[in-house]
Amino acid sequence: MLLANLPVLSLTIWCPILFGLLILLAGKRTGPAVSRAIALTGAVLSFGLSLLLVAGFDSSKSGMQFVEKVSWIERFQICYSLGIDGISLWLVILTAFILCIVVLSAWDSDKTDLSQYLGAFLILSGLMTGTFCALDGLLFYALFEATLVPMFIIIGVWGGEKRIPAAFKFFLYPFFGSLFMLVAIIYLYLQTGSFDIFAWQALPLALHIQIPLFIGFLLAFGIKLPMWPVHTWLPDAHVEASTEGSVVLAAIMLKLGGYGFIRFMLPITPDACRYLSSTMIILSLIAIVYIGFVAMVQKDMKKLVAYSSIVHMGFVTMGFFLFQQVTVEGAMIQMISHGFVSSALFLCIGILYDRTHYRQIADYGGVVNTMPRFAVLFVLFAIGNCALPGTSGFVGEFMVIMGMVKANFWLGALTASTLVLGAAYSLWMVKRVVFGPVESEHVARLKDINRREFFILGILAVFVVLIGVYPAYLIETMQHSISDLLLHVGNSKLP
């Protein structure tokens, strides 16, 4: 009863934003120690509030829960409207969890203007959470676009040597795609007189109208995800971003695109989705196969993991456009799993880079001899990245492959065979970096991970294994919402 009257979603959204603003205001006056304490307090409090959502969530219902609605701009029927279902619940919790990981990762950072660095992540976390909760189309668009600003600053100020072009590329690609989404949103508003997403989902639309709307949304969400061939901004952004920037970019920001597919494209343009589903599956297969080969030839560890993210997102889009309960559930599990696995891999690479300032695979070898605890965890995350059974990476991809085999045996066989590519580039990196004799002086001087680093990686390892062994709880929570979504997609909206 208490949760029913408490604006938990607003608190979860605004808590990190307010703490981020507090750090920005007080940081230079108080010093790094106080900034770290404020950031950790805000992150932990935000995560605690998100756990209240799990405690009060009714998994037997398919509709929106924790709904909040306040008129914002009454003349244009714009509302501050929030709510979550089984689909968005775990994305909200993942966002709050990753914020805690980021703050702990940056705890001993020697970056200049640490208060501004941490403040940017807190504000970004609140904006991303709001995007997952928004039920008003214009509110969604505003938050979706606003997330670009903190990450643009994070890459542009605290990134690598080529941070400026990478930051602009990161900003311009998604911003360009979102302009087409804005046109689609305006059209839907003119047809319904409302920015309510559910009003748009109920609006009858002819196929020749649905297809342009589909393309508008695809350009926004496909670039954000990112899909092939609009993926080229992502490797550059990852390579130049700081470790924490790469963690948030891979774990959460890519999922904003995947979430857009579920909340906008599938329910608003279902006939266009079915009409163009073969094209989307082909694009997904190209991403999985072609980018898998691209990942195999990478010499930079961050770039290799960045390309592997594109491969994993290919499974996500494939799962969505097979329109099966098992594949959509698999796509959602894949997005959540990728949040843990990719975060862990970028943190591992960051740990090595902080100690040696080398990121090329050829600069390492024999790390297990000097960093045994680190090596064990790094290998675990690498096999999770190549979808070994017993890890979270296996569950989602296996469910999508099952659905593909059901739809088309030969395409299913091709999709399943691509798992070999994931094993090839992941294990090849591990072999070159971790195993063998110590081949350089900087590797010989390496010190194993400390207690803080072991705690961060250990938590991520627990979730990678836990989801791999027991994904049932996640599936049970989202299955009714996904069933309702597929029922909606299965009904034509043609007038």
N, C-alpha and C positions, 0 to 999 in steps of 0.2 A: 504493500500500500504506500509505503514511503517513496519507493522508486516511481510509482505512478504519478506522484505529485512533484517529483524532483526533475528539473530540466537537465537530465544526465548528459544528453547529447551536447547541449550548449556548453555545459561545464567541461566536457571532454575536448571540445573544439577550442574554447576560449582560454582554458587554463594554460596551455603551453604558449599561446600568443601573448597573454598578459605577463607571464614570467619572462618571455623573450624581450618584451618591451621594458620590463623592469631591469633586466641585465643591461640593455642598451643605455638606459638612463643612468644606472648606478655604476656600471662597469669601470669606467676610467677613474672614478672617485674612490672606489673601494679596492681595486686590484683583482688579479686573477683568482685568488683563493675564494673570495666571496662570489665571484662570477660562477665558479665551478659549483659551489654550494647551492646557489640559487638555481642554476641549470638542473642539477640533479634533483633538487626538491620539486621543481616544476615537472620534470620528466616522470619521476616516480608517482607524483600525485596524479598526473594525467593517465598513467598506466593503471593506477588504482581505480580511477573513475571508469576507465574502459572495462575493467573486470566486473564492475557493477552491472554492466550491460549483459554479461554472461549470466550473472546471478538472477537477473530479472527477465531474461529472454525466455519466451515460450516457444519451444521448437516444434510444437504441434500445429502452429499457425503459419500461414503462408504470407499474410499481409504485413504491412509496416507496423512496427512497434516503437515505443518511446517517441511518439509523434509530437512535434511542436509546430505550431503555426501561428504566426503573427503578421498582420498586414504591414508591409514595408512601404511600398509606393502604391497607394490605393487607386489612384487614377488609372494606372496601367495594370492593375490586378497582380502586382508583384508582391510576393510574400516571403518572409523569412520562414521557410517550411523545411522541417527536418524529419527524418525517420530512418529506421534501418530494418532490414529483414535478414533472413539467414544467409543471404549472399553478401551483404555489406558488413555484417557483424564482425567476421573474422578479419576483414581488411582494416576495419577501425582498430581492432585490438593489435594487429600486426604493426600498424603505424605507431601506436603508442609504445609498443615493446621496442621497436627499432630505435625510437628516440632515446630510450634508456641506454641501449647499446652504444649509440653514437656519443652520448655524453660521457660514458665510462671510457670509451675508446680515446676521446680527446682529453682525458683527465690530465695526463702528463705532457700535453702538447706544448711545444715552444713557439707556436704560431703568434705572430704579432696581432694585436687587437683581439685577444682570445674572447673577450666579452662579446664583441660583435660577431665573432665566428659562432659561438654557442647560441647567441640570440637569434641568428639567422636560422639555425636548425629548429629551434623551438617554434618560431613563427611559421616556418615551412610545415612543420608537423601539424600544427593546428589547421592550416589551410588545406592540407591534404585530407585530414579527417573530415573537415567540413564538406569537401567535394564528395566523399563517400556517403555523406548523410543527406545531401541536398535533394529536396523533392520539388523545388521550383527551378525551372529551366534557366532563368537568368541568373539566379543565385549560383547554380552549378557552373555556368559559364564564367561568372566573375571569379569564383574560387579556383576553377580549373586553370584559368589564365594567370591568376595571382601567384600560383605556385611557381611559375617560371622566374619570378623576380628574385626570391631568396636564393634559388639554386644558381641563377645567372651570376649573382654576387659571389656566392661560395666558389664557383669555378673561376670567375674572372679575377678575384682578389687573392684567393689562397691556392690557386691551381699551380700547374707546372710552368715550364718555360713558354709553351705555346698556348697558355690559358686564355688569352684574349680572343684569338680566332675560334677556339673551341667553345668559349662561352657564347659568342655571337651565333655560331652555328647551332648550338643547343637551343638558343632562344628563338631564332628566326624560323627554323624548320617547324616546330610545333605551333608557333604563333601563326605562320602562314596557313597551316591546315585548319586551325581554329576559326579563321575568318570565314571559311565555308560552313562550318558548324553554326556560326552566328547567323548567316543568311538562312539556314534551315530553321533555326530557332525563331527568327522573325516571321518566317512564313507560317510556321505552326501557330504562333501567337495571333497572327492576322486571321487565321481560320477558326480559332477557338475563343479568342478574346481573353486568353488566360495563359500564364506561364506554368500552370500545373502539369507536371509530367504525365500524370494519370489521365488528364483530359486529352493530352496528345496521343496517348496509347489507345484511347477509345475512339479517336477521330477516324472515320472512314476516308480512305485515300485511294485514288486510282493508281494503277501500276506505273503509268507514265509520270505521276507525281512522286510516288514512293522511290523510284530509282534515283532521281536527282537528290532527294533527301538522303538516301542511303549513301550516295557518293560524298555528299557534304559531311556526313558524320564519319564516313570511312577515312577521309583525308585528315580529320582531326584526331580520331582515335587510332588509326593505323600508323600515323607518324609517331604518335606518343608511345605506342606499344613497344618497339616499332616493328612494322612488317617490312618484308622485302617488297619493293626495292627502295623504300624510303627510310632505310635504316642507317644510312651512312653517318648521321650526326652522332650516333651513340658511341662507337668506339673512340672517336676523338674526345668526346666529353668525359668518358671514363678514364682514358689515359691521362688527361690533364687535371682532372678533379683530384682533390685530396682524398685520402682513404675514406673518411667519414662521408664526403660528398658522393663517392662511388657507392657506398653502402646504401644511402638513402635513394639515390637514383635507381639502382637496380632493384632494391627490395620493395620500394613503394611507388616511386613516380611512374615507372612503366605500367604498374597495375591500374593507374588512372585510365589508361587507354583500354585495357581489358574490361574494366568496370563500365566504361562508356558503351562498349558493344552490348553488354547485358541490359543496361538501364535505358539506352536510347535506340540503338539500331534494331535489335531483335524484336522488341515489343511495338515500336512505332512504325517500322517498315517491314512487317513479317513477310509479305508477299515478295518484296524485292529481295529479302534475304534468301528465301527459298529459290527464287529465280536465278540469283547470282551465286548460289552456294557452291556450285562446281568451280567457279572462278576463284572463290575464296579458299577452297580446299587446295587447288593447284598452287596458288600463291603460298599457302602454308607449307606445302610439300617442297617447293623450291627453297623456301627459307630453311627448312630442316636439312635438306640434302646439300644444297650449294653452300650455305653458310657453315655447315659442318666441315666441309672441305677447306673453306677459308680459314676456319679456326685452327685446323691442323698445321697450317704453314706459318702461324704467328710465332714471332720470337720474343715478344713482350708479354709477360704473364697477365697484366691487366687487360691488354687487348684481346688475348685468348679468352679470358673469362667474359669479356664484353660480348664477343661474338657468340659464345655459348649461350648467353642470355637471349639473343635473337632466335637461336634454335629452339630454346625452351618456350619462348612466346609463340613460335610457330605451332607447337602442340596445343597451345591455348586457343588460338583462332581456329585451328582444325576442329577441336572439340566443340566449340560454339556452333559451327556451321554443319555439324553432323546431326544436330537437332535430336539427340538422344539423351535420356536422363543420365546414363552412365558417362557419356562423353562430356557433358556440361559440368557434371560433378567432378570429373577428372580434370577438366580445365581449371576449375576453381582450386582444387587441391594442388595443381601444378603451380598456380600463382602464389599460393601460400607457401608451398615448399621452396619455391625459388627465392622467396623473401629470406628464408633462413640460410639456404645453401650459398646463394650469391653473396650475402652479407658476410658469411664466414670466410669465403674464399678471398674476397677483397680485403678483409681484416688480416688474413694470413699474409697476403702479399704486402700489405702495408707494414706489418711487423718486420718482415725481411727488409723492406725498403728503408724503414726508419733506422735500422741497424747498419746497413751497408751503403744505402743510396744507389743500389743497382736493382733494375727490374727486368733485365734481359734473362731469359732462361739459361743462356750459355754462360752467364756469369756465376752460376751456382753449380752445385754438385756435392753430394755427401753431407747435406744439412742434417741428416739423421744422426751423424756422429757428434755433432756439437749441440743440437737442439732436439733431443729425443722426444720430449713431451709435445713439442710443437709438431714434430714430424707425424706422430700418431694422429693428431687432430687434423692436420692438413690432408693426410691420406684419406681419412674418413670423409671429409667434405668433398674431396675429389671423386671418390666413388659414389657419393651422393649426387654429384654433378653428372655422372655418367649413368645414373638410374639403376644402380645395383639393388636387387631385392633386399628388403630390410631397411632401406633408407627412404626418406620422404620423396626423393626424386623419382623413385620407381612407381609409386602409387598412381600419380596423375597420368603419367605417360602410358602406363599399362592400361588404364581405363579408357584412354583415348584410342589406343591401338585396338582394344577389344571392339569398340564401336566402329572403327574403320573396317576391321575384318568383317563385321556384320553387314556393313554397307557395301563393301567391295573387297573381295578376298585379296585380289592382286595388289590393289593400292594399300591394303592393310599389311600385306607381306612386305611391300616396299618401305612402308612407314616403320615397321618393326625392325627391318634390317638397318635402318639409320641409327639405331642405338649403338651399333658397332662404331660409328663415327664418334659418338660422344665418349665411348670408352677409349678410343684411340687418342683423341687430343687431350683428354683429362689425364689418362695414365701416362702418356708420353711426357707431359709436363712434370708429373710426379717423379717419374724415373729420372729425368734429367736434373731436377732440382733437389730431390730428397735423397735418393739412393746413390750408391757408389762411393768411391774414396773422396776425401776432401781434396778439391782441385784448385783452391785459391786461398790466398792468405786471409782475405776478408771473411771467408766462410770459416776458416780455422779460428778466427777471433769471435765468432758469434756466441752469444749467451742465450740460454734457453728462456722461454717465456716466464715472466714473473707472475705473482699471484693474481694481480688484476687482469692480465691478459689471459691467464688460464681460466679464470672465472668467466670472462666474456665468451671465450671460445667453448668452454665446457657447457654453458647454458645452451648455446646454439647447437652443440652436438647432441644434447639431450632431446631437443625438439626434432632434429633431423631423424634420429632413431625412433623416437616415440611416434611420430606421424607415420613413419615407414612400417612400424609394427602394428600400430592400432589407429588407423585413420577413421574408424567407425564414428567416433563422436563428432568429428567435423562433418562427415557426410550426413549423419542424422539431423544435424542442426540446419543444414541448408537444403535438404531434399524436398521439403514441402514448398519452399520458395521457388526452387528450380522447376518442380512439377507444374506450379502455377504459371511460371514463365513459358514453359514449353506448350502448355495448353493454350496460352494466348498466341504464341507464335504459330500454332497449328491451325488457328482460325483465320480465315481470310478477312481482310479489311477492305476489300474491293467494294465500292458502292453498287 
